[in-house]
Amino acid sequence: MDANVLLAPCVVESAGCGTTALHAEHKFISVISRLFRNGAVAFHGNAVPSPAPHQELRYAFWQSVLGGATVGRAHRDCLNRKMLTVLAGDQLERGGTDRRTLIARHLYGDPAFRMHVPCSRRFAPARTQLEGDRLVVHGPEHWFVTQIRVPEDWKKWAKRPLFVLRAPGVYVRAQWCKEEYDREEVYTDVAFTTRREVSAVTQTTKLPKPLGWDGRPFVDENADGTRTYRWRVRIADFDQVAGRIRAKADRIEYRIQY
């Protein structure tokens, strides 16, 4: 709340707990309004304390922004991404951590703002290709293995290395584990829109566990009469302690029955 200088105009995205909780600001001092007065044009963050599973919201937001989307579209993309996890975990009615983080994620600012990205992607992202009744999920062109800074409260790992796996077009689902660090699973999403009704989806590519999908597609009934079908795909299995990829999928095929 005491920031004086920003590189304006800028988009601020926060992983912090309660950074958009305007009703709880001490003496009505707002972090968001302070940043707006110093050059921010959009602020994306959480209204309540938010645990590790909120990370996929962050990745979806930045994947969209860096892909050229407006911040409003990127916010919608990250909510759709999280809703897929909520549905896959049967949390829509009974609640849960993912549903809580979905509701808590807020965007302030101009939703039509499009951030200038100074260069194109160096590597092709994970993507979906639909041809008739055949859908192909292509893995990312390049993977990055990175040693992370271990947070101070991960006391077991203070002097031990931990790694993460990153790539364009993928996101991570993170959860605190019994070994006392945020254990990550690496996914990409499938989404395609059609005017036809899909009766069944079958994964035809055989993959080692835990790669692939869980067999559950979900559908959005759109206002224009189209349907958008979505599901998530575990596209890599990564050992965060050893820093190595156990398995990855470069190409996964599905058969769509209408």
Residue pairs with C-beta under 8 A, 6 or more apart in sequence:
1 29
1 30
1 31
1 34
2 34
3 34
3 35
3 38
4 38
5 38
6 12
6 35
6 38
6 39
6 40
7 39
8 38
8 39
8 40
8 41
9 39
9 40
9 41
9 113
10 39
10 40
10 41
11 40
11 41
11 42
11 43
11 44
11 65
11 71
11 109
11 113
11 115
12 35
12 40
12 42
12 43
12 44
12 45
13 43
13 44
13 45
13 58
13 61
13 62
14 20
14 43
14 44
14 45
14 46
15 45
15 46
15 50
15 54
15 55
15 58
16 45
16 46
17 46
17 48
17 49
17 50
18 24
18 46
18 47
18 48
18 49
19 31
19 32
19 43
19 45
19 46
20 32
20 43
20 45
20 46
20 47
20 106
20 108
21 47
21 48
22 30
22 32
25 31
31 43
32 40
32 43
32 108
35 43
36 43
36 108
36 109
40 109
41 109
41 110
41 113
42 71
42 107
42 108
42 109
42 110
42 113
43 107
43 108
43 109
44 61
44 71
44 75
44 105
44 106
44 107
44 108
45 105
45 106
46 54
46 101
46 104
46 105
46 106
47 104
47 105
47 106
48 100
48 104
50 101
50 104
51 97
51 101
51 176
52 174
52 175
52 176
52 182
53 85
53 97
53 98
53 101
53 173
53 174
53 175
54 101
54 104
54 105
55 171
55 172
55 173
55 174
55 182
55 184
56 78
56 81
56 82
56 85
56 171
56 172
56 173
56 174
56 187
57 78
57 79
57 81
57 82
57 101
57 102
57 105
58 78
59 170
59 171
59 172
60 74
60 77
60 78
60 80
60 81
60 82
60 171
61 74
61 75
61 77
61 78
62 74
63 77
63 125
63 168
63 169
63 171
64 73
64 74
64 77
64 78
65 71
65 74
65 115
65 117
66 117
67 125
68 114
68 117
69 77
69 114
70 111
70 112
70 113
70 114
71 107
71 109
71 110
71 111
71 113
71 114
71 115
72 107
72 111
72 112
72 113
73 111
75 105
75 107
75 111
78 105
79 102
79 105
80 191
80 230
81 171
81 189
82 98
82 101
82 102
82 105
83 102
84 189
84 218
84 230
84 231
84 232
85 98
85 173
85 232
86 92
86 96
86 98
86 99
86 102
87 216
87 218
88 214
88 216
88 218
88 232
89 96
89 98
91 97
91 98
91 99
92 99
121 168
122 142
123 140
123 141
123 142
123 167
123 168
124 138
124 140
124 141
124 168
125 140
125 141
125 167
125 168
125 169
125 170
126 137
126 138
126 139
126 140
126 167
126 168
126 169
126 170
126 188
126 235
127 137
127 138
127 169
128 135
128 136
128 137
128 138
128 190
128 191
128 192
129 135
129 136
129 138
130 136
130 192
130 256
133 255
133 256
133 257
133 258
134 253
134 254
134 255
134 256
135 190
135 192
135 201
135 253
135 254
135 255
135 256
136 251
136 252
136 253
136 254
137 188
137 190
137 233
137 235
137 249
137 251
137 252
137 253
137 254
138 250
138 251
139 167
139 188
139 235
139 236
139 248
139 249
139 250
139 251
140 167
140 168
140 169
140 170
141 168
142 167
142 168
143 165
143 166
143 167
143 236
143 245
143 248
144 165
144 166
144 167
145 163
145 164
145 165
145 243
145 244
145 245
146 163
146 164
146 165
146 166
147 161
147 162
147 163
147 243
148 162
148 163
148 164
150 157
150 158
150 160
150 162
150 181
152 158
154 162
154 180
154 181
155 180
156 179
156 180
156 181
157 180
157 181
160 241
161 241
161 243
162 181
162 240
162 241
163 238
163 239
163 240
163 241
163 242
163 243
164 172
164 184
164 238
164 240
165 172
165 184
165 186
165 236
165 238
165 245
167 186
167 236
169 188
170 186
170 187
170 188
170 235
170 236
171 186
171 187
171 188
171 189
172 184
172 185
172 186
172 187
173 184
173 185
173 187
174 182
174 183
174 184
174 185
175 182
175 183
176 182
176 183
177 183
181 240
183 240
184 238
184 240
185 210
185 234
186 234
186 235
186 236
186 237
186 238
187 232
187 233
187 234
187 235
188 232
188 233
188 235
189 230
189 231
189 232
189 233
190 229
190 230
190 231
190 232
190 233
190 254
191 228
191 229
191 230
192 228
192 229
193 222
193 226
193 227
193 228
193 229
194 226
194 227
194 229
194 258
195 225
195 226
195 227
196 227
196 258
197 227
197 258
198 217
198 219
198 227
198 229
198 256
198 257
198 258
199 257
199 258
200 256
200 257
201 217
201 229
201 231
201 254
201 255
201 256
201 257
202 254
202 255
202 257
203 212
203 213
203 215
203 252
203 253
203 254
204 253
204 254
204 255
205 212
205 249
205 251
205 252
205 253
205 254
207 247
207 249
207 252
208 237
208 247
210 234
210 237
211 234
211 235
211 236
211 237
211 247
211 248
211 249
211 252
212 233
212 234
212 249
212 252
213 231
213 232
213 233
213 234
214 231
214 232
216 231
217 229
217 230
217 231
218 229
218 230
218 231
219 227
219 228
219 229
219 230
220 227
220 228
220 230
221 227
222 228
233 249
233 252
235 248
235 249
235 252
236 245
236 247
236 248
236 249
237 245
237 246
237 247
237 248
238 244
238 245
238 246
239 245
239 246
